[in-house]
Amino acid sequence: MTTLPASTKKKLGLVIDLDTCVGCHACVIACKGWNTENYGAPLSDQDPYGADPSGTFLNRVHSYEVQPLATSAMPHPAAQLIHFPKSCLHCEDAPCVTVCPTGASYKREEDGIVLVNESDCIGCGLCAWACPYGAREMDAKEGVMKKCTLCVDRIYNENLPEIDREPVCVRTCPAGARHFGDFADPESNVSKLTAERGGMELMPEQGTKPVNRYLPPRLKDQMDAPEEFDVLGPYLAPVAQEPKGFMSWLDKALERI
Amino acid sequence: MHPAPSVIVFTTLSGLGFGLLFFLGLGMPAATGFTAFVFFAMAYILAVGGLMASTFHLGHPERALKAFSQWRSSWLSREAWAAVAALVVMAAFGAGTVFMGARFSALGLAGAAFSLAVVYTTSMIYAQLKTIPRWNTRLTPVLFLSLSLAGGALLAGQTSFALILLPLAGVVQVLWWMQGDKALGASGTNMATATGLGNGAAGGNGATGATGATVRAFEAPHTGTNYLLREFVHVVGRKHAQKLRVIAFGLAYALPVLLLLLPFSHALAGVAVLCHVAGVAVSRWLFFAEAEHVVGLYYGKRAA
């Protein structure tokens, strides 16, 4: 059914720390790797080694430049580069689910994960139109809609060691910028992180009630702080010096040739 | 939005076809026998031809029957039901007028209502999308319905109705364009709400959400293109948008009215219909090509 459940027992989702993400795209590759081999149709590429490559991804990393406003205390504030991973936010009020004419899209009552039953998908694309986040991509080869499954085939998978039972993007992140957990539980790691760091919703005005949260980056205030005292400065005399004696003569002789 | 030819053909032709079926259902013109057959054939070719064109943009058209299952939540599913209801009821009504010379007016009225329901459900598929502020307005169903009725009156040879409905539809069209040009700015969705970065961002303690900070897209996630950019960030032809609007307005509304005001001849009426269809097609192309999906904000491709 494409009507949404009134409530879900769990609200599984991700916290993404924009302060920590270094923009390495490891989560993108790990996601593509796991999801092209496991649940559902593979994530195809078109013209992968040619002049115009494109392909299906469930997770992509944007990069933004934030320029703080100049103040009298900081007349030339440095711009900050923020890396911004984006995947399905598993919205509580998911507009992609209700528009689906076939019932292929659904939100699970037990854990809130939004999934696509690919054998029912007619590939009309309306769910991707309804998603404000660009979380759904139509696979050009299979003609069905692909989206983040929150690695539903890992998190409950008893064939995997327990440490691996989390979404592969979280498992692989070398910076620890991604966290997986249950937002319905106020004591969970993701609920605590959200509370401590002011985890934010993307496009709250769209009314989708996204489950995933983003931790805002802290201001990098060290780079251009004015007149800062340098502790190590006096000990760091320049190493390169003008040559003396024979080396000086050799240097000049070589110059003359 | 990518102006897919299949969807433009579908909404243009089936809008006209169901508009014509609406008038036929009301007994305008009150034709029977062969004349009625010609009218019904025209309406079915347009309506069914449009519906078939719409299946060309599906990834799996062979599963199209599944689209009847989710009428409780999905406007696309409701459209499928309305289309089948309209076509079946009007086929029964049409058979009566063509073969028996009898008009079952209750059947015709029901068919007319279902025909309008098809156009309404089609328009709601677009109007429901908050992600595309230009479409997300009550004016979208008004535009689709007024266009369908005006085109239907024109095709049904109801000159006096057409002379009222065409100018009305033209006014709605201009209002829709005017509102649409302000829609993205008025929607409240912008790069700050999309990313939580920069001025006015929702992130409470994030210093990068400080007043006056600006955010711009520095690097896209991918060097090439992708489904999202192809489908939602169409920009080709926008620079000609104003010219195309004038062309669409002239062809779809102004010229047919002028031609109808001239002394009636079948040739002139034919030209008026062709003008109207071409104009509606241009208007529908603009409907898609000009529509800004908010996902473009993540790529820094939106002015707002």
Interface residues (C-beta under 8 A of the other chain):
Chain A: M1 T2 T3 L18 H25 V28 D52 P53 S54 G55 T56 F57 R60 V61 H62 S63 Y64 E65 V66 Q67 P68 L69 Q80 L81 I82 F84 K86 P95 V97 T98 V99 C100 P101 T102 G103 A104 D120 C121 I122 G123 C124 G125 L126 A128 W129 A130 C131 P132 Y133 G134 E137 M138 A140 E142 G143 V144 M145 R197 G198 M200 E201 L202 M203 P204 E205 Q206 G207 Y214 P216 P217 R218 L219 D221
Chain B: M1 H57 L58 G59 H60 P61 R63 A64 K66 A67 F68 S69 Q70 R72 S73 S74 W75 L76 S77 A80 I125 Q128 L129 K130 T131 I132 S187 G188 T189 T193 A194 T195 G196 L197 G198 A201 A202 G203 G204 N205 G206 A207 T208 G209 A210 T211 G212 A213 T214 V215 R216 A217 F218 E219 A220 P221 H222 G224 T225 N226 Y227 L228 E231 F232 H293 V294 V295 Y298 Y299
